[in-house]
Amino acid sequence: MAAFDEQEESRKRLDWEILRDGGINLYLRREYLDEDIDWLRKQHYQVFLFDCTKWTSSEVMHADFARTLSFPSYYGRNLDALHDCLEDDLFVPDIGGVALVLNRIDTYVKAHAATLKPIERTEAEIILDIFARATRYFLLTGRRFLTLLQSDDPQIRFDKLACVIADWNRRERLYKNRGLDSWGKLRA
């Protein structure tokens, strides 16, 4: 079964827009994120909220995933296990879908980026790559899996996630709507 039907109405849907562009959207303004979460809930999505400011370590982050997503007791609390449990153990309903909301992802990125070599990917990028792959997996089975990222950093970017990028939502895609100049720099 397809995740969407061929009716033109589907192309005007928020979830269609997010999935068309890879399944991951960034948000700066909390009101836009709240509007989209409300829309998703009205469309029967299960919305799981995460506060990334509480992720002081990988262990804390994995414990949060395990608890919030009701992973089984054998969840290995590592990135490979996260990938496996998302695809094998997370229930994604046929009607609506699942949306993971990672609030203040920028705090987790900044806290863990300082220890990396310049060529290494951050743990956040690897996690988002896992989510992007899960999005494609669920679409293949006719189900919808979305990731919404809220960041207080208007310059944050996540490129090349499972060969897609996490793009800004439709209202904040333009630099000017994020308080940036035409070169992507913060306005003084």
C-alpha positions as CSV (number, residue, x, y, z in Angstrom):
1,M,0.0,0.0,0.0
2,A,1.3,3.5,-0.9
3,A,1.9,6.0,1.9
4,F,-0.2,8.5,-0.1
5,D,-2.8,8.2,-2.8
6,E,-2.4,9.9,-6.2
7,Q,-5.1,12.6,-5.5
8,E,-3.8,16.1,-5.9
9,E,-5.0,16.9,-2.4
10,S,-2.2,14.7,-1.0
11,R,0.4,17.1,-2.4
12,K,-0.9,19.9,-0.2
13,R,-0.4,18.0,3.0
14,L,2.3,18.8,5.5
15,D,3.4,15.2,5.8
16,W,3.7,14.9,2.0
17,E,5.9,18.0,2.0
18,I,8.2,16.8,4.7
19,L,8.5,13.3,3.2
20,R,9.0,14.6,-0.3
21,D,12.1,16.3,0.9
22,G,13.6,13.5,2.9
23,G,11.4,13.1,6.1
24,I,13.3,15.5,8.3
25,N,12.5,19.2,8.9
26,L,14.2,21.9,10.9
27,Y,12.4,24.6,12.9
28,L,13.7,27.8,14.5
29,R,10.4,29.2,15.7
30,R,8.6,27.1,18.3
31,E,5.2,28.4,17.1
32,Y,5.7,26.9,13.7
33,L,6.8,23.6,15.2
34,D,3.7,23.6,17.5
35,E,1.4,24.3,14.6
36,D,2.8,21.4,12.7
37,I,2.7,19.0,15.7
38,D,-0.9,20.0,16.2
39,W,-1.6,19.3,12.5
40,L,0.1,15.9,12.7
41,R,-1.9,14.9,15.8
42,K,-5.1,15.8,14.0
43,Q,-4.0,13.5,11.2
44,H,-3.6,10.6,13.8
45,Y,0.2,10.8,14.1
46,Q,1.8,9.5,17.2
47,V,4.1,12.3,18.3
48,F,7.1,11.5,20.5
49,L,8.8,14.5,22.1
50,F,12.5,14.7,23.1
51,D,14.3,17.4,25.0
52,C,17.8,17.3,23.7
53,T,19.0,19.7,26.5
54,K,18.7,16.7,28.9
55,W,21.0,14.5,26.7
56,T,24.2,15.0,28.7
57,S,25.7,11.8,27.4
58,S,25.0,9.1,24.8
59,E,23.8,6.9,27.7
60,V,21.2,9.4,28.7
61,M,20.1,9.9,25.1
62,H,19.7,6.1,24.5
63,A,17.8,5.8,27.8
64,D,15.4,8.5,26.6
65,F,14.9,6.8,23.3
66,A,14.3,3.4,25.0
67,R,11.8,4.9,27.5
68,T,9.9,7.2,25.1
69,L,9.7,4.8,22.2
70,S,9.0,1.7,24.4
71,F,12.0,-0.2,23.0
72,P,12.3,-3.8,24.3
73,S,14.6,-4.6,27.2
74,Y,17.2,-6.1,24.8
75,Y,17.8,-2.6,23.2
76,G,21.6,-2.4,23.2
77,R,21.7,1.4,23.8
78,N,24.1,2.1,20.9
79,L,23.6,3.4,17.4
80,D,23.4,0.0,15.7
81,A,20.7,-1.0,18.2
82,L,18.8,2.3,17.6
83,H,18.7,1.5,13.8
84,D,17.6,-2.0,14.4
85,C,14.9,-1.2,17.0
86,L,13.5,1.6,14.9
87,E,12.8,-0.7,12.0
88,D,12.1,-3.9,13.9
89,D,10.4,-2.8,17.1
90,L,8.8,0.6,16.6
91,F,5.1,0.4,15.8
92,V,4.2,2.8,13.0
93,P,0.5,2.7,12.3
94,D,-1.0,2.5,8.8
95,I,-3.2,5.5,9.5
96,G,-1.3,8.7,10.4
97,G,2.2,7.7,11.3
98,V,5.0,8.5,13.8
99,A,6.7,11.8,14.3
100,L,9.8,12.2,16.4
101,V,10.3,15.8,17.7
102,L,13.8,16.6,18.9
103,N,13.7,20.0,20.7
104,R,16.9,22.0,21.0
105,I,18.9,19.6,18.8
106,D,21.5,22.4,18.6
107,T,22.5,22.0,22.3
108,Y,23.3,18.3,21.8
109,V,25.2,19.0,18.6
110,K,27.3,21.7,20.3
111,A,28.0,19.7,23.4
112,H,29.3,16.8,21.5
113,A,31.0,18.4,18.5
114,A,34.0,19.8,20.5
115,T,35.6,16.3,20.9
116,L,35.5,15.5,17.2
117,K,38.2,15.7,14.5
118,P,37.2,18.0,11.7
119,I,36.5,15.1,9.3
120,E,34.3,13.1,11.7
121,R,30.5,13.2,11.7
122,T,28.8,14.2,14.9
123,E,26.7,11.7,16.8
124,A,23.7,13.9,16.0
125,E,24.4,13.5,12.3
126,I,24.6,9.7,12.6
127,I,21.4,9.6,14.6
128,L,19.6,11.8,12.0
129,D,21.1,9.5,9.3
130,I,19.5,6.6,11.0
131,F,16.1,8.4,11.2
132,A,16.4,9.3,7.5
133,R,17.0,5.7,6.6
134,A,14.0,4.6,8.8
135,T,11.9,7.1,6.9
136,R,12.7,5.4,3.7
137,Y,12.2,2.0,5.2
138,F,8.7,2.8,6.5
139,L,7.7,4.5,3.2
140,L,8.6,1.2,1.4
141,T,6.0,-0.5,3.6
142,G,3.4,2.3,3.1
143,R,3.9,3.9,6.5
144,R,5.0,7.4,7.5
145,F,7.9,8.2,9.8
146,L,8.9,11.9,10.3
147,T,11.5,13.7,12.3
148,L,11.1,17.4,13.3
149,L,14.1,19.2,14.7
150,Q,13.9,22.4,16.7
151,S,17.0,24.5,16.9
152,D,17.7,27.9,18.4
153,D,20.7,28.2,16.0
154,P,19.4,29.6,12.6
155,Q,22.6,28.5,10.9
156,I,22.5,24.8,11.8
157,R,22.6,22.4,8.9
158,F,22.5,18.6,8.5
159,D,23.6,17.6,5.1
160,K,23.8,14.2,3.4
161,L,21.6,12.3,5.8
162,A,21.0,9.0,4.0
163,C,21.8,11.0,0.9
164,V,19.3,13.7,1.7
165,I,19.5,16.9,3.7
166,A,17.4,18.1,6.6
167,D,15.9,21.2,5.1
168,W,14.2,24.1,6.9
169,N,10.4,24.1,7.0
170,R,8.5,26.0,4.4
171,R,8.1,29.1,6.5
172,E,11.7,29.4,7.5
173,R,13.4,28.2,4.4
174,L,14.5,31.7,3.4
175,Y,17.4,33.3,5.2
176,K,15.5,36.5,5.9
177,N,12.8,34.4,7.9
178,R,15.6,33.2,10.2
179,G,17.1,36.6,10.8
180,L,20.1,36.0,8.5
181,D,21.5,38.1,5.7
182,S,21.5,37.0,2.0
183,W,24.8,35.2,2.6
184,G,23.5,33.2,5.6
185,K,25.2,35.2,8.3
186,L,23.5,36.5,11.4
187,R,22.2,40.1,11.0
188,A,23.9,42.5,13.3
